[in-house]
Structure formats: structure tokens, C-alpha cells
Amino acid sequence: MTKFLNLTVVIPTIGEKKLLKTISYLNNRKIEPKKIIIVIYKKNFFKIDNKILKFKNVLVIKTEKRGQVYQRYIGFKNAKTKYVMQLDADCLIKISSIIKMISVMANKKKICVGPCFVNEKNFLPIHQFTDKIGLIRNLKNKILGFPLGLSIMGSISKSATNFGVDYRFLKKDKIEVSWIPGGCMMHHRDNLIQKNYYPFNGKAYCEDLIHSNLLKKKEIKLYIVNKSFCKTSFPEFPNKLKELLYFIRSYFYTAKIYNTSIFRISFCVILYFGRYFKRTLIR
């Protein structure tokens, strides 16, 4: 007999092929989420695999507007359970990891948690820490305004850029952080940000830094949970000029929220264009 967690998983999607695998990961044990809400722009509904519709705990909501943050917000509005977890359509997380996250949240109200993010191909951390970074990288980190040593894990720099958590260096059951990746984050339903906080159309670059800032303004503490893992593909930097400009537009908006200096904003934009043109030349 299946046991249901007091949990709703909200997945905004454009109809990715990987969505079925993501849901199967959640629903292939004796313990499952009470509800999985799939939110999709109505014109993309034809992309949904019919096998997804056969899961009894899946609800599909079609929206009039597209947008990852907007679609997630619609899913949040329809969640009724004690815990609500946002999940990207290409992120894979097992129930055992979800249970660890719930156990950390169980007796605390003002808390939001995320898993350790790993590359699905090799299980290495998405952000890998090393103290042997060399002179140039060390100088770059100082200009960006990152903290030194292991304190960089889970931090947001003075340039409104971010570094994740490398699970290989975690000693305790959780680590307090300044941001949680938007690909997988668990909330108490009462703490949800119930609005579309992302002002642009298209891919929601930097939205997790904006979201984390809003949560912290509500005095909600953010943690990454040790030995809780979410597998995903390695994030790709924009490979088209149009996408790069969208990315920079989102960065400007985020940098304003974090009161970033003009000098550091300019430094980051130079780095972004340099990275883009370097990849373009290689191709």
C-alpha cells in the first residue's frame, strides 16, 4: 500500500521529454508525494506524454501565459499540503532525499531547504570547491567579492553572482546558505512567495537569487541538506548572442536588488562577454 507524504511537488514545464523520467523518479517507491502539479502553457500541452496523465497523484494545469516563475506561482496557488517543493522538469530527486529535507524542516517554521546539486553524468557537484585556485582565479574572486575558503559555499558575492555547495566538504547535516538553486527547493506552504516576481519573458535567468532574496526578507533561513541529492545536467552558459543579452538584462535587474556597485557590474559584464566570445571562437 502506497504511503503519501504531506507534500506537493510543483513542476513548471515547456513539455520537456525528460519530464516523464522526473515524475517516475518521484513515483517509483512505496512512498510518494500526495500531489504532483504540472504547470504548462496551454499551447505546449500537446507535448505532455500521455503516460504522465496516468499517474493518480498528477494534476496538470494549463496557463494562459508562459514563463517559468509565473507557472510555478500558479502551481503554488493550487498546493494544499503542509510542504511544497518546486522542481524543474529536468531535475531528478529520489524520495529518500526528499524525506531527509522534510526531516530538517519538520520542527522549524521559518526555514526553506534544498538538496546538494550534482551532475547527472558523473555525480560530481555542480559547483566544485578547491582551495588551489591559482593567482588569477583568486584575484577574480576578490574583485567579485566572494568570501574566502569554504565560506564561498552557498554564498552570493558582492557582484550578485553565486557559488553553490560542494557536498564533499560538508561535515554537518545541513549548511546555512545565502541562496538555493531554483531547480529544487522545499517550502512550508505558509512561507511561499505568492506572486510572479520575475519581470521578463523567456528563460528565467538569475531567478533563484531574486527568489532567495525575497525569502530572506521574510526572515526565512535557507539551508542545503547534506546527503540529499538532486541530479541535473550541467548548466549551460548562453551560446547565442540574443540569449546572452537576455541573461545580462536579468543580471542587471538582480544586481540592482543586491545593491551591486557599477564597477562590479561592469567587471561581470566584461567577464560574460569574454566567456561568450571565447566559446564562439572555439566553435
PyMOL commands that set and color helices and strands:
alter all, ss='L'
color gray80, all
select helices_A, chain A and resi 19-26+42-47+52-54+68-77+95-105+134-144+149-152+167-169+189-191+207-217+241-257+262-282
alter helices_A, ss='H'
color red, helices_A
select strands_A, chain A and resi 3-13+31-41+58-63+83-87+92-93+111-119+174-177+184-188+221-232
alter strands_A, ss='S'
color yellow, strands_A
deselect
rebuild
show_as cartoon
